[in-house]
Amino acid sequence: MCHYVPPLCDIFPYSLILSLQTSLFCFSHFMLSFTYQRFLQFSSMRFAIDEINRNPTLLPNLTLGFQVYDSCAGIHQELGGTLKMLTGQKEGVPNFNCRKIPPISYFASSSVLSDKTQFPSFFRTVPSDAFQSKGLAQLVLHFGWTWVGFVAVDDDYGHQGIQVVKQEILKGGACVAFTEYIINNNLEHISYVAKVIKASTAKAIISFTHGFDKVFLLEEMLRQNVTGKLFVASEGWSISYLLTVARYSSLLAGSIGFSFHSTTITGFSDFLNSIHPFNTNEGPWTKIFWENVFGCKFIYNMSVTNTWGNDKVCTGNESMESILNSDYGASNLNAAFNLYSASHVIAKSLHDMLSCQKDNGPFKNKGCTDIQNFRPWQCVPCPLGEISNMTDSLDCIKCPWDKWPNIQKDKCHPKNREFLSFEDPLGSTIATISVFSSSLPLSILGLFICYKNTPIVRANNFFLSCLLLISMSLCFLSSLAFIGYPQPEKCLLRQVTFGTVFTLCVSCILAKTFMVVFAFMATKPGSRLRQWASPRVSYTIVALSSFLQLVLCIFWISLAPPFPEDNIESQPGIIIVECNEGSPTAFWCMLGYLGLLATISFIVAFLARRLPDSFNEAKFITFSMLAFLSVWVSYIPASLSSSGKYTVAMEVFAILSSTWALVICMFAPKCFIILFRPDMNSKEHLMGKPKI
């Protein structure tokens, strides 16, 4: 089997050695066998390399060379040549690691090689046998051969090839007469296979072999006088030199098979015509090729009988053109295209490497390789979250979910856990502001209690104002539940607490808004709204509005309660300890209900802003609700665009700023009158529309 292995072993400045393993000729048992097909393929590689080296734009300042190893069509010899090629040593290196070196094959068509889990770096310029096998089966069924035998070489090529053919012909209604495998160099078994073929009544025999595998079987079939069989050939020998040997014509006449699609190589025929056996630049195989193709012998070799049994003397003037123009020569000429293509694949790859631009390379780190010191691998940094604790490791090890690589990426360390803590400067600042802010509504409450009998306090529903101030203080304090390690109990109650106290606060403002409207409308003669202006109605509004929010929160924590969660997706290398809201729908419904109450208050207060000055609180409610809604509308995109502890900080900031807006807009004017303008804190002044 022939393989191109791109830049594998010997790499010299301004030169590159390509390696080829093929069966040019091999003395085995009783006959000297020469493969004309392989010689043409080898010549196509020489032609391709010469063509590449003469192209000044393809590989400038770089010259390709080649090494040839004779595999003698045997696995052991082939592996030996491969190890020499890889290691650069005459003797094989035990336990040699190929390190995913990419071979490019022009001939290996086994379907097993398509499995990238086993052969991740294998490439080829020929199709998989899976297609050929289905084609052979369709060919057999097309001619109506329903009783067929199988002969295959005892390797993956043979086993995998006939397996697919069998499956397809059995589906088509045909039957298998026998299945035999050719074991190389086992003449006794080959004799047995010939007997099976002779004894079988099957006329059509599907043969999944190579040319060399077929020689010994054909010799044995001649000895046993096997006749009347038709071979269906795989591409491995469908254009083999065996088909031109007169000795085997009685066995192979009428054979039919598939070969790889190919095309004419421009200039290759002229290159072959230039080959001459007496050219000192040609290798020793040229004379052997000449002798076998033209059926003659050079003077020094007349003592050896050639395959065709002709002792004619070779002169060197024989015409290559007559061989190339024959049907057999033309078919093999086209078959050399796969090897020609493989050579150019390597050249194009090297061209891409030479043309590579820094920071725009094909590797994971966007780097380029050094063509003068090329290796078929590149060490790149491990991806995020992975380490390599071994030099030149082929794979990276992923760290456990709760660990992250160190700077050197050779050890996994526990991830940092992030949350908004009291020790954090941001957390401690927010906590201090929350506690300080909560004292402000309580101070105003104390002020109102001291001046509860004054007109300005009594005119604003003293009890409702006290309830509003207490709820504002609780709103400030509710932000503390968002700071610190997210315990299960804290996650369960923090949003519920926030939603409930804020609803109580906004409900009080909503009740105040309606009371302003009802009180004004009740002053009109004969108004039926007088009964709605009583304090009992305001308490009912507060209780009912808060109750609905409380019911929603109870359903939330009962059906999908919030819980602590380790978030490892938002920020690589950090575990964000946060509260999962359990049901995002319930959370947004809670905020939506709160926004609905605030919107109703804003609309009603805005419509009532032109009431008499003695009921001027509608203006303050309008400003407070406008500020409140602005803060929470801004919070939505801000929270969606932040992550980690900053998401929590955004919600706490919204809580503090919206509560501050309510305190300032609702109570700052009243406190100013009580403390600095006591002359305005009189019933006469309020009824007389004083200017504040």
Protein Blocks (a to p, Z undefined) as FASTA:
>chain_A
ZZddehfklccehiacddddddfbdcehjaccddfklmmmmmmmmmmmmmmmmmmklmgo
iacddddddeklpaklmmmmmmmmmnopabdcehiaeklpacddfkbmcfklmpmklmmm
bccfbdcfklmmmmmmmmmmmnopabdcddddddfklmmmmmmmmmmmmmnopacfbdcd
ddehilklmmmmmmmmmmpmbfbdcddddfklmmmmmmmmmmnopghiacdddfklmmgf
klmmmklmmmmgoiacddddddddehklmmmmmpcfklmkbcfklmmmmmmmnopacfkl
mmpccfkopabdcehlacfklmmmpmklmmmmmmmmmmmmmmmmmmmmmmmmmmpcghia
fbfnopacdfklccfbdcddddehiacfbehiabdcdddfkbccdfkopaccdddddddd
fklmklmmmmmmmmmmmmmmmmmmmmmmmmmmpmklmmnommlmmmmmmmmmmmmmmmmm
mgccddfklmmmmmmmmmmmmmmmmmmmmmmmmmmmmmmmmmpghiaklmmmpmklmmmm
mmmmmmmmmmmmmmmmmmmccdddddfklpghiacddddehiamlmmmmmmmmmmmmmmm
mmmmmmmmmgcfklmmmmmmmmmmmmmmmmmmmmmmmmmmgghjllmmmmmmmmmmmmmm
mmmmmmmmmmmmmmmmmmlmcfklmmnopaZZ
